Amino acid sequence: QFNIGSANWIAAMGLFPSNINGEYSGGSIVSEFFGGDATLAALLILCPMIAFYISTWEQYYTGELILPPFNGPSEGLLLGASLSLISWGWGVMFWQETGIVDGSVELLKNSGLGESMKPVLDMVYGRVRNMDLIVLSTVLALFQEVTLKVLFVIRGYGISTLRTILPHAMLVISTLVLINYDDTVMLRRPRTVMHLVSGLFVEQTTQLMLDHMVEEEYKVLKRFCMYPMMALALAAFDGGLVSVEATDAFLLAYATGVWVYLAFKIRVQIYEICDVLGIWCFDIVTPYYSEGVNAAEGEGIVGTTVPVDMTTKKVN
């Protein structure tokens, strides 16, 4: 869902996800500040994931899921649809233009209120694209939300809670490093990169959710799927990527492996939950037959630690 929404934003605004000589950024000071349009594209992909992970992280400690007044499932979808409608009505190049900020600057100058701000107004005139305002508002809103949630959890549960943010922080940092130092990867393999990042995000977040539900400790060092991503980012930072072909092949194999592992992991977890609760997934009406119980030998459910006195052959 996050990848589809983010890709829609990138496509609707005609954002070119690369830093090739900076020729496609149009001299944008926002693009220059963040390190290029490739970083802006990465931020549009990562920001919704960060917000979702932090909300899940907060729920892990507090037991409550508190959505902000402006959140992705409702207002975020409306904003994404609005971007597409604007692109349909005024064209994709509307987002590459600087009309919104330029018009505001001219109004300030004509009103006489901008005399004291003339150096700043001259600096931003013609250098802040309409799409830059979307990225800036997204980043600022995320910063506010993350800061408030992190401070709230730290005050209530201690600074040690920050360790459970580390896996996701490493995912965000590794992704930004990879896209910045291999600045054409989002042009060569956009789907592969987004599938890989979303797979790693799903692995971290679903495990955090499961640990919250079963009241277990979230194992930070056991996020083994993240280690190749960190190694790839380090190689990109150090200039150690062998070749474009080798990098693309590694990304494809890595993304495939992550999703195969996720499919196996989720299937096993659903099987165990169904056995423990005595229900079918998405179906609590059909009688459930537990094939892993052998009452005569005093065994529990195969593959679990559930004893025989908590299970039956048939649950109605």
KANOR-V276336 format. One record per residue. N is the residue number from 1. RES is the residue in one small letter. SS is DSSP state (helix for helix, strand for strand, loop for the rest). NEAR is the number of other ideal C-beta (glycine too) atoms within 12 Angstrom. Layout:
{{N:RES:SS:NEAR} {N:RES:SS:NEAR}}
//
This chain:
{{1:q:loop:20} {2:f:helix:32} {3:n:helix:30} {4:i:helix:18} {5:g:helix:31} {6:s:helix:39} {7:a:helix:29} {8:n:helix:27} {9:w:helix:37} {10:i:helix:36} {11:a:helix:25} {12:a:helix:31} {13:m:loop:38} {14:g:loop:29} {15:l:loop:43} {16:f:loop:32} {17:p:loop:39} {18:s:loop:30} {19:n:loop:30} {20:i:loop:19} {21:n:loop:12} {22:g:loop:21} {23:e:loop:14} {24:y:loop:26} {25:s:loop:34} {26:g:loop:26} {27:g:loop:21} {28:s:loop:36} {29:i:helix:23} {30:v:helix:34} {31:s:helix:33} {32:e:helix:21} {33:f:helix:21} {34:f:helix:28} {35:g:loop:24} {36:g:loop:32} {37:d:helix:43} {38:a:helix:38} {39:t:helix:36} {40:l:helix:44} {41:a:helix:44} {42:a:helix:42} {43:l:helix:41} {44:l:helix:44} {45:i:helix:40} {46:l:helix:40} {47:c:helix:37} {48:p:helix:38} {49:m:helix:36} {50:i:helix:40} {51:a:helix:36} {52:f:helix:36} {53:y:helix:41} {54:i:helix:43} {55:s:helix:35} {56:t:helix:36} {57:w:helix:39} {58:e:helix:33} {59:q:helix:25} {60:y:helix:33} {61:y:helix:33} {62:t:helix:20} {63:g:loop:15} {64:e:loop:16} {65:l:loop:20} {66:i:loop:20} {67:l:loop:21} {68:p:loop:24} {69:p:loop:12} {70:f:loop:20} {71:n:loop:22} {72:g:helix:30} {73:p:helix:20} {74:s:helix:14} {75:e:helix:19} {76:g:helix:33} {77:l:helix:21} {78:l:helix:16} {79:l:helix:28} {80:g:helix:31} {81:a:helix:18} {82:s:helix:20} {83:l:helix:36} {84:s:helix:25} {85:l:helix:15} {86:i:helix:25} {87:s:helix:27} {88:w:helix:14} {89:g:helix:12} {90:w:helix:21} {91:g:loop:15} {92:v:helix:22} {93:m:helix:19} {94:f:helix:25} {95:w:helix:34} {96:q:helix:27} {97:e:loop:26} {98:t:loop:28} {99:g:helix:21} {100:i:helix:27} {101:v:helix:28} {102:d:helix:22} {103:g:helix:17} {104:s:helix:22} {105:v:helix:26} {106:e:helix:20} {107:l:helix:16} {108:l:helix:22} {109:k:helix:20} {110:n:helix:13} {111:s:helix:13} {112:g:loop:11} {113:l:loop:15} {114:g:loop:20} {115:e:loop:14} {116:s:loop:11} {117:m:loop:18} {118:k:helix:16} {119:p:helix:11} {120:v:helix:18} {121:l:helix:25} {122:d:helix:18} {123:m:helix:18} {124:v:helix:29} {125:y:loop:26} {126:g:loop:22} {127:r:loop:24} {128:v:loop:35} {129:r:loop:36} {130:n:helix:34} {131:m:helix:42} {132:d:helix:36} {133:l:helix:27} {134:i:helix:36} {135:v:helix:37} {136:l:helix:28} {137:s:helix:24} {138:t:helix:36} {139:v:helix:27} {140:l:helix:18} {141:a:helix:27} {142:l:helix:33} {143:f:helix:19} {144:q:helix:19} {145:e:helix:31} {146:v:helix:31} {147:t:helix:17} {148:l:helix:21} {149:k:helix:36} {150:v:helix:28} {151:l:helix:18} {152:f:helix:21} {153:v:helix:31} {154:i:helix:22} {155:r:helix:14} {156:g:helix:16} {157:y:helix:21} {158:g:loop:12} {159:i:helix:14} {160:s:helix:15} {161:t:helix:26} {162:l:helix:22} {163:r:helix:24} {164:t:helix:35} {165:i:helix:32} {166:l:helix:25} {167:p:helix:33} {168:h:helix:38} {169:a:helix:27} {170:m:helix:30} {171:l:helix:39} {172:v:helix:36} {173:i:helix:25} {174:s:helix:38} {175:t:helix:40} {176:l:helix:35} {177:v:helix:29} {178:l:helix:40} {179:i:helix:44} {180:n:helix:29} {181:y:helix:28} {182:d:loop:38} {183:d:loop:31} {184:t:loop:28} {185:v:helix:38} {186:m:helix:39} {187:l:helix:25} {188:r:helix:24} {189:r:loop:28} {190:p:helix:30} {191:r:helix:22} {192:t:helix:28} {193:v:helix:40} {194:m:helix:34} {195:h:helix:28} {196:l:helix:42} {197:v:helix:47} {198:s:helix:33} {199:g:helix:35} {200:l:helix:44} {201:f:helix:41} {202:v:helix:34} {203:e:helix:35} {204:q:helix:42} {205:t:helix:35} {206:t:helix:28} {207:q:helix:36} {208:l:helix:34} {209:m:helix:24} {210:l:helix:26} {211:d:helix:25} {212:h:helix:25} {213:m:helix:19} {214:v:helix:17} {215:e:loop:11} {216:e:loop:14} {217:e:loop:19} {218:y:loop:33} {219:k:loop:17} {220:v:helix:24} {221:l:helix:14} {222:k:helix:16} {223:r:loop:34} {224:f:loop:21} {225:c:helix:31} {226:m:helix:33} {227:y:helix:20} {228:p:helix:27} {229:m:helix:39} {230:m:helix:27} {231:a:helix:21} {232:l:helix:37} {233:a:helix:33} {234:l:helix:20} {235:a:helix:23} {236:a:helix:30} {237:f:helix:20} {238:d:loop:12} {239:g:loop:10} {240:g:loop:16} {241:l:loop:27} {242:v:loop:15} {243:s:loop:13} {244:v:helix:18} {245:e:helix:13} {246:a:helix:16} {247:t:helix:28} {248:d:helix:27} {249:a:helix:18} {250:f:helix:29} {251:l:helix:37} {252:l:helix:22} {253:a:helix:19} {254:y:helix:32} {255:a:helix:32} {256:t:helix:18} {257:g:helix:23} {258:v:helix:33} {259:w:helix:25} {260:v:helix:18} {261:y:helix:24} {262:l:helix:27} {263:a:helix:18} {264:f:helix:15} {265:k:helix:22} {266:i:helix:22} {267:r:helix:16} {268:v:helix:18} {269:q:helix:25} {270:i:helix:20} {271:y:helix:24} {272:e:helix:24} {273:i:helix:24} {274:c:helix:29} {275:d:helix:30} {276:v:helix:26} {277:l:helix:22} {278:g:loop:25} {279:i:loop:21} {280:w:strand:19} {281:c:loop:17} {282:f:loop:10} {283:d:strand:12} {284:i:loop:14} {285:v:loop:10} {286:t:loop:15} {287:p:loop:15} {288:y:strand:27} {289:y:strand:18} {290:s:loop:31} {291:e:loop:16} {292:g:loop:25} {293:v:loop:29} {294:n:strand:15} {295:a:helix:18} {296:a:helix:8} {297:e:helix:10} {298:g:loop:11} {299:e:strand:20} {300:g:loop:23} {301:i:loop:29} {302:v:loop:19} {303:g:loop:20} {304:t:loop:23} {305:t:loop:15} {306:v:loop:23} {307:p:loop:14} {308:v:helix:21} {309:d:helix:12} {310:m:helix:18} {311:t:loop:29} {312:t:loop:20} {313:k:loop:18} {314:k:strand:14} {315:v:strand:21} {316:n:loop:12}}
//
